[in-house]
Amino acid sequence: MAVRKEAQGEALNGGAAAPAPTTIDQVRELLFGESNRGIDQRLTQLDGKLEAKVDALHAEILARLQQIETRLDELQRDTEERRLSTIDDIGKAITDLGATVRNLSASRKSS
């Protein structure tokens, strides 16, 4: 009978006999088996929760980075508009200054 069970084990394992658990393995299983399975289950659950939190944080970071990039683009456009406006204002001021100088020169010549 034992020979038949061993032959079945060999057939299931591709011809290799499954190693029989030693007495110490059996004792270990009796003492710690349920505890180890519980720990493994909790670790698997924690791993799933941790992965979900990491995915959520990743998505949040991506969204915030997108907001920052959008804001930077807006600030860049605003800065460029202000720069061009300032250049126009400087040009107008120079033109006005030139006109004032010409008027002063014309006033002195006529006096």
Buried (B, 14 or more C-beta within 10 A) or exposed (E): EEEEEEEEBEEEEEEEEEEEEEEEEEEEEEEEEEEEEEEEEEEEEEEEEEEEEEEEEEEEEEEEEEEEEEEEEEEEEEEEEEEEEEEEEEEEEEEEEEEEEEEEEEEEEEE
